[in-house]
């Protein structure tokens, strides 16, 4: 691929990503290259076709270095749930040398970019899986409007929430790479035919007069002081750049996590029913067809995936569908309405990306609800289908990256990137980047 890129360069045929070495989250199907989704059940699956997103990148001249680890089927916030073992964050705390999680599910993507192993990486975001690992690894991560990037060839978790995006070192890199990945795709029924403006050209450095909303509901009890202080700094940077700060309310935010953890498992239960040992992937024989199904799925799926399948099957079952699933869909509409109301008075929202910095591999709670709280600031965006971006904004007292999240209305990727670019120039995070280089 590099040789072919050199030949095109010699001919003056330069694509937007020409010769750029990138990593691919192992959720995107890559023709003739193993795609596992971080699961034992797909440990030997070699796709005969290419995902639309990766094909767009190859057409633009990008070069794949390899596939990147993730929580199994993108279900997790730490990359501890991968069947192939955890990914380690390149950053370390100043107080000890314990290995830290890079976030998830796109932890492999974030770790690869943070460790200078790749210039950039593809990622996917169902409830925060681009923005959360980007924040924990000191990177830029953007999830575009639902439907802008095709889901064709991307292993499904929750189809109404999944969206491809990018993790990069800089805002400009995100603009360039995302522009290439976005396309209308007839092979994806949810793909939108909406052309965005030139995202790189949108980085004008001017946000004077921008109205920025600060949601009251995001100042939660589990928000660490370091993160709260960083949020306040971000507000000051926007004021310095000429933006107007306004308090806004998103009253149904407190229902976002329970809503998400009804809807996402329900869709996962349906999507993962195709892994039955018959057509592809792992097959564990049994005396009967039902026993073969049971053996294959019991051995092939990990604990977190089994948990979500069971929850999803329960909420879709007779007698519980109306009480849980249908009710969650109604609340999802209310959450979307909250954002629509807020965007009548402001252009973008500024929030923390995560409640805390990265934690150690041996520190996660055994209570899954506590782990799910890592996505408390990112999940509402997916329920509403909106674009959002996380940018590095500072370091915690432990010397770990902290990220801020910008949220915009549909198709406002250019505005989010321009705002993030201005904030990035005012942030002091370059000190952290330099520290990482010195300890590489």
N, C-alpha and C positions, 0 to 999 in steps of 0.2 A: 504493500500500500504506500509506503514511504517512497519507493522507487517510482511508482506511477505518479505520485504527487510531484516529485522532482521533475519528471518529464513534462507535466502540465505547467509547472512554474517556468521551465525553459521556453515553453511556447507562449507564455504570457496568459495562460488560462488559469486564472487565480480565483478559487472559490472563497467564500466568506470564512471558511474554517480550514483553508488549505494548509496541509501539513501539521495541523495542531494535534498533538497526542492527548487523547482523552480516555477516561475510564467509563465503562458502561455498567450501571446497576444490573445485577443478575436477575432482573425482572423483565427486561426487554429481550425478546427473542432475537437471536443473532444467527443467521443462516449458517449451518454446518459448524456452529460453535456451541458447546454445551450451555444450556440455560436451566438453572436449578430452582430459582425462586427461593433459595436458601433452605430447601426442603429435601429430606431423604426420598420422598415419593417421586421427585423429579431428578434424582441424583445422576441419572444417565440419559436424560432427555436432550436430544440434539435436534433443534428445529430445522425443518426443510424450507423455512421462509424467514424473511426479515421484518422486524417491526417497522412501521412507517416512520417513527421518530428517528431510529438509527439509520434508516435508509436516507432520510433527509440529510443527516450529518455526513454520511459517506458521499452523497452527491455534492456536498459543499466542500469536500476535500479533507474532512477530518479522518484521523487514523486511530483505530482502537488499540489500546495497550493491553486491555484484558477486561474481565468481568469482576464485579465488586460485590462483596458480601452484604447481606441484609438480614433483618429479622424474617423468619420464615413466612412466605407469602405476604411480606410487608406488614406483618402484625406485631408491632412492638415499638418501643421508644428507646431502645438501648443497644440493639444488635446482639443482645445476649440470647435471643430466641432462634438464632440460626442453627440449622442442623450441623453446620460445619465448624462450630465454635464461635466465640465472640471476636469482635474487632476491637482494637485498642486505640484510644484517642492519642494522637502524637503529643498533646499537651500533658503537663504534669503539674500537680499542686506544689507550691513552694514549701509546704510543711512536710511532705513525704513523697516517696517515689512509687506509690501504689498505681497500678494501671487503671486508667479511667475509661468509662464508656464514651463513645463518640456520639451518642444519641442514636435515634433510629426512626424509621426502619432503614433509611439511607445512610447508615453509619459507615459502611465501606466506602461510599462515594465521598463523604466528608473527610474521612481519615486519609484517603488517597490524595485529595487536593491539599489538605493541611500539611501533609508530610512531604509535599513536593514530588509525589510519585506520578502525578498527572496534572496537566494544566487546568483541567476542568473535568466534570463528570455529570452524566445524566442521573436523574433521581426521580422518585415519584412521591406524591403527597396525597394521602387519603384522609389524614386527620392532623397533619403537621410534620410528616416524615421528610420534608425538604427543609423546612424552616428550623425545626428543632435541632437536628444534627448540625446544620450550618451555624446556628448560634453557639452550640457547645464546642465547636471546633474553630471559631473565629473566622467564619467565611460568609460570603453572600449566597443566599439561596432564595430563588423566586419560584412561586407556584402561580402559573397564569390562570386566567379565567377558565372555568370548566368548559371543555369542548374545544379549546384552541389547539391543543396538541392531541393528535389522534391516539386512541387507546388500542388501535389494531396492533396485534403482536406483543402487547404488554400483558403479562400474566395477571388475571383479574383478582382483586380482593373484594372491593365493594364498588360496583360499576357506576353508581350515581355520585361517587365521591372521588374516585381515583383520577389523578391528573399528573402528567409528566411535567418536569421542570428541570432546572439546572442548579448545580452548586459550583461556584467559582471563587477565585481569590479577590476579584474586583467587580464593581458594578458594571463597568464597561464590558468586561468579558461576559457577564450575564446577558447584557443587551445583545451582543453579537451572536451568542450561541442560541438564545431563546428565539431570536428572529428566524434562524435556520430551522429550528424544530417545529415551529408553528406552520400548519398547513391544513386545508380542508381535505378530508379523506372520505370518499364514498364507501369505503370498507368499514367505517365506524358510524353507526347510526346516530351517535351523539356529537359527531364532529361538526363544528360551526364553520360556516363560510363567511369569515369576517377578517378582512385585511387590516393589520395594524400599521400605524405609521412607522417610519424608520426609527427603531429604538435607540440605536447609537447616536443618531442625529438629535434625539430628544434630550441628550445630556448637555443642556445649555448652561447649567450652573446658575440658573435664575429661578427662584421660587418666590419672589416678592409678591405679596398679596395672597399667597396660598392659604386657604383656611384649613387648619389641622384640628381634628377632634380628639379629645382625650376622654375615653370611656370611663366613667366613674366605677363601673362594675368590675374593671380589671384590677383594681387595688384590693386584691384578695388577701386573706389571712396567711396563705402559704407563700406569699411573695417576699423573698429575702430582702433585707435592707440594702445590700449591694445592688440588687436588681432595681429596687425602687429608686435609689440614688442615680443609677445610670439612666433610668427613664426620665428623671427630672433634668439631667444633663442634656438628653436628647431634645427635650422641650426648649431648653435654653438655646441650643444650636439653631433650632428652627426660628426662634425669635430673632436671633442675630442675623439670620438670612432674610428677614423681612416677612416671615410667615405670621399669620394671625392664629392664636391659640384659643380654642373654644371647648368648654366642657360639654360632653354629650352623654346620653344615656342609652344603653342597650339592655333594657329591662329583662329580657328573656335569656341573657347570657348564662345565668346559673343553671339553666336547664339543658345547656348545650352538651355537656359530657354524658349525662344519662340518655339524652336523645341519640347521640352518636353511637353509644354502646348498646343501643337496641337496633338501630338501622344498619350499622356496618356489619355486625355479626349475622343479621338476617340475610344480607346480600352475600356475605361470605359463605354461609350455609348453602345457599343456592349455587353459587359459583363453584364451590369446591366439591359438589356432588359428582362432578365429571371425573374426579380422580378415584376410579373404582378398580383399577388393575386390569381392565379389559383392553384398552386401545393403546395406551402408552404409559411410560413411567413404571414405577415399582409394581410387581405382582407377587403376592404371597398366596400360594395355593391353599385350598381347603377342600373338604369332602363334598361340600355343596357350593352353589353359586353365592348364597348369602354368606357362608363362612369365608369364602374367598374375599368378598367385599370387606367383611369385618377384619380379617387378618391383614389385608393390604392397608386399610386406613388406620388400623391400630398401630401398625409398625411404621407406616410412612409418615404420619403426621406427628408433630411435636405437641408438647403440653399446651402452649398458648393457642395454637391452631385448634386443637380439640376443644378447648374451653370455649372459644368463640363459635365454633360450629354448634356446640351443644346449646349455648345461649340463643344463637340465631334460630335453630330449629325449634326451640321452646317458644320463642315469641311469635313464630309463624304458625304454630300448631293450632288446631281447632280449639276454640274456647279462650285462647289468649291473643289471637290476632287483633281483635278490636281493642282489647284492653291495653296492649303494649305497642304493637307495630303501627296500627292506624293512629293511635294517640301520638306517637313519636313523629309521624309524618305531619300531623297538625301543628305540633310544636316547632318542627323544622320551618314551616311556613311563617310562623310568628317571628322566629329568629331572623329569617330573611327580611321580613317587614321592618324589624328594628334597624337593620343596616340601611334599607331604602330610606327610612325616615331620617336617619343620621346624615345621609349623603345629600339631603335637601339643604342642609345648612353648612356642611363642610365638604372639602374636596378629598381628603384622606384622613385616616385614623392612625394614631401612633400608640403602640402598646408594647409591653415586654414580649419577647419571643418565648421565653421559658420562665418559670418561677425561680429557678436556681441555675448555677453552673453545673458542670459535669460531676457525676459521682463515681466512686470506684466500682470496679467490676464485682467486688464482694460486698457492696453496700446496699444493693436494691432490696426493697421490702419484699417479704413473701406475700404481702397482701396485694393482689392485682389492682385493686382500686387505687392504692397509693401510686403505683406505677402509671396508671391511666391519667393521674393528675398532672403528669409532665406535659400533657397536651392541652391543658385547660385554656391556654391563650390562643391556640392554633385551630382547634376543632370547629369553633363557630364559623370560620371562614369557609371551610369545606362544606358545611351544611348549607351555606348560602351560595356556594359556587363562585365566590369572588376571588380576585387576584390578591396576592399578599407577598411581601418580601421581608426577609430577615437580613440585617446587616450588623457587622461587629461594631460595638459601641464602647467597649472598655473592658477592663479586667477586674475580677473580684479581688477581695483581700487575699485569696489563696493563689492569685496570679492566673486565674482561668478566664477564658473569654465569656463575655455577656453580650447578648444580642437584643436589638430592638426590632419590632415588627411594624411595617407600614401596610395598611389595608386600604384598598381603593374600590370604587364601583366597577362593574363589569367593563372590560376592555380599557382599563386605565393603566396598563403596564408601562406605557411611556411616562406617565406622571409619577408612578411609584419609583421607577428607575431614576428619573431626574431628581426627585426629592432625596432618594438614598445617596445619590452621587454628591449632592450638596452637603448632606450630613456627614458623609465619609471624609470630606475635605476638612471639616471642623472637628472631627473626632480625633482623639490622641491614640487610636488603636495601633498606629504604625509602630509604636514602641513594643507592643506585644508581638507583632509580626517579626520585628527584628530579633526579639528574644527567641522566637521559635527558630529562626535561621541559625542563630548562634549555637543552639543546642541540638541541631538536626543530627 
